Amino acid sequence: MEILVASFNNHKIDELRPLLPGHRLLSPAEAGVEPIQIDENGSDYFANALIKVRALYEKAGIPTLADDSGLSVLALDGAPGIHSSRYGSLDGSKKLGDRDRNELLLSVMKDIDERRCAFYCCLVFLYDDDRYVAVQETCPGILTRSPAGEGGFGYDPLVFLPQLGKTVAELSPDEKNEVSHRGRAGRAMALMLEALGKGR
């Protein structure tokens, strides 16, 4: 099946492709969809994923998959959370890059000993107007005090996984897909797509 991914973040699309074998995942550009501004004003990951999937489905008219994800830090009452990609720029200032966002988060957490955190990923697959399936998964870890690793993107260098003894940015792509929030959600979504294919 051809599936439009409702994201203009190529890193996310690259991570999703191997998780959904047997399907051709298209970026908006590959589907002929011009970049659009989407007001992600939902109150949680699911609401934002649903906003994105509907916006792109309306443009392309083909089955569409949206991902809303972020990092929630326990000591910050779940922040940056659904604002992870806009952390530090919610006041309308220029959007920060990954490095600057990471530095900002570490500075906010500088004197805090409670470091538990978790990545969240909600995937919503819209396959016919208002018919959709959704899944949400997490990847719990410990916030580091300095970045480590060159892989991945976003907050990956800041999240240490005790069971593996590495940050997410120190994992190989295969290791990351095995344990990450997006990997877990993607495998669950693959099972749902298989079931939908048999039942449609």
C-alpha positions in Angstrom: 0.0 0.0 0.0 1.1 3.6 -0.7 1.0 5.6 2.5 1.6 9.3 2.8 3.5 10.2 6.0 2.2 13.4 7.4 5.5 14.8 8.4 8.0 17.2 6.9 10.7 15.7 9.1 12.7 13.3 6.9 14.4 11.8 9.9 11.0 10.5 11.2 10.1 9.1 7.7 13.4 7.3 7.4 12.9 5.7 10.8 9.3 4.6 9.9 10.1 3.0 6.6 11.8 -0.2 7.8 9.1 -0.6 10.5 6.4 -1.0 7.9 7.7 -3.5 5.4 5.5 -4.2 2.4 4.2 -0.6 2.3 5.6 2.3 0.3 5.9 5.3 2.6 5.8 8.6 0.8 7.0 12.0 2.0 4.7 14.9 1.3 7.1 16.0 -1.5 7.0 12.5 -3.1 3.1 12.7 -3.0 3.1 16.1 -4.6 2.1 17.9 -1.4 3.6 21.3 -0.8 4.8 22.2 2.7 1.9 23.6 4.8 1.7 25.2 8.2 -0.3 23.0 10.6 -1.5 24.4 13.9 -0.7 21.6 16.3 -3.0 22.9 19.1 -4.0 19.5 20.6 -3.8 18.8 24.3 -1.8 15.5 23.8 0.2 13.5 21.3 -2.9 11.7 20.0 -4.8 15.0 19.3 -1.8 16.5 17.5 -1.3 13.3 15.4 -5.0 13.4 14.4 -4.7 17.1 13.4 -1.7 16.3 11.2 -3.1 13.2 9.6 -6.4 14.9 8.7 -4.6 18.0 7.2 -2.4 15.9 4.9 -5.1 13.4 4.0 -7.2 16.3 2.9 -4.4 17.5 0.6 -3.5 14.1 -0.9 -6.6 11.9 -0.6 -4.6 8.7 0.0 -4.1 6.7 3.2 -2.0 8.8 5.5 0.1 8.1 8.6 0.9 10.8 11.2 3.5 10.7 14.0 3.4 13.0 17.0 6.2 12.4 19.4 8.3 14.1 22.0 10.2 13.9 25.2 8.5 14.2 28.6 10.6 14.9 31.7 9.1 13.8 35.0 10.6 16.7 37.0 9.2 19.2 34.6 5.7 17.9 34.8 6.0 16.2 31.4 7.6 19.1 29.6 8.7 19.7 26.9 6.2 17.0 25.9 3.9 17.9 23.0 6.0 21.1 22.5 9.3 19.2 22.1 10.1 20.3 18.6 9.2 23.9 19.5 10.8 24.0 23.0 12.3 27.4 23.7 10.4 29.1 20.9 6.7 29.0 21.9 6.7 32.8 22.3 7.0 33.1 18.6 10.8 33.5 18.5 12.8 31.7 15.9 12.6 27.9 16.2 15.7 26.5 17.9 17.8 23.7 16.3 18.4 20.4 18.0 21.6 21.4 19.7 20.2 24.7 21.1 17.0 22.9 22.4 19.2 20.3 24.1 21.4 22.9 25.7 18.2 24.7 26.9 16.8 21.6 28.5 20.0 20.7 30.2 20.3 24.2 31.6 16.8 24.0 33.0 17.6 20.6 34.6 21.1 21.6 35.8 20.4 21.5 39.5 17.7 18.8 39.5 18.5 15.3 40.6 15.3 13.6 39.5 16.2 12.7 35.8 13.6 10.2 34.8 12.1 10.9 31.4 10.4 9.1 28.5 10.1 9.5 24.7 6.5 9.2 23.5 5.2 8.3 20.0 1.6 8.3 18.9 0.9 7.0 15.3 -2.5 7.6 13.7 -3.3 5.9 10.3 -6.3 7.5 8.5 -7.5 5.3 5.7 -10.9 6.6 4.7 -12.2 10.0 5.8 -12.9 9.5 9.6 -11.8 5.8 9.8 -8.5 5.5 11.6 -6.5 3.4 14.0 -4.0 4.7 16.5 -1.3 3.4 18.8 0.9 5.1 21.4 4.2 3.8 22.8 7.0 5.0 25.1 10.7 4.6 25.6 11.7 5.4 29.2 15.2 6.5 30.2 17.3 8.9 32.3 18.1 12.4 31.2 21.9 12.8 31.0 23.9 15.8 32.2 25.7 16.2 28.9 25.0 15.0 25.3 26.5 11.7 24.2 26.4 10.0 20.8 26.2 11.2 17.2 23.3 9.1 15.9 19.6 9.8 15.7 18.2 13.3 16.1 16.4 15.6 18.5 16.8 14.8 22.1 18.5 11.4 21.4 21.9 12.4 22.8 20.3 13.3 26.2 18.3 10.1 26.9 20.3 7.3 28.6 18.9 3.8 28.5 20.2 1.9 31.6 19.3 -1.5 30.2 21.7 -0.9 27.2 24.2 1.3 28.9 24.0 3.9 26.1 22.1 7.0 25.1 19.7 6.7 22.2 22.1 8.6 20.0 24.8 5.9 20.7 22.5 3.1 19.3 22.8 1.7 15.8 19.7 2.2 13.7 18.6 -1.4 14.2 19.2 -1.1 18.0 17.2 2.1 18.1 14.3 0.6 16.2 14.2 -2.4 18.6 13.7 -0.3 21.7 12.6 3.2 20.7 9.1 4.7 21.2 8.8 4.9 17.4 10.0 1.4 16.8 7.5 -0.1 19.2 4.7 2.0 17.8 5.7 1.2 14.3 5.6 -2.6 14.9 2.2 -2.3 16.5 1.0 -0.3 13.6 2.3 -2.8 11.1 0.2 -5.5 12.7 -2.9 -3.2 12.5 -2.2 -2.5 8.8 -2.0 -6.2 8.2 -5.4 -6.8 9.9 -6.9 -3.9 8.0 -5.7 -5.3 4.7 -7.4 -8.6 5.4 -10.6 -7.0 6.6 -11.2 -4.3 3.9 
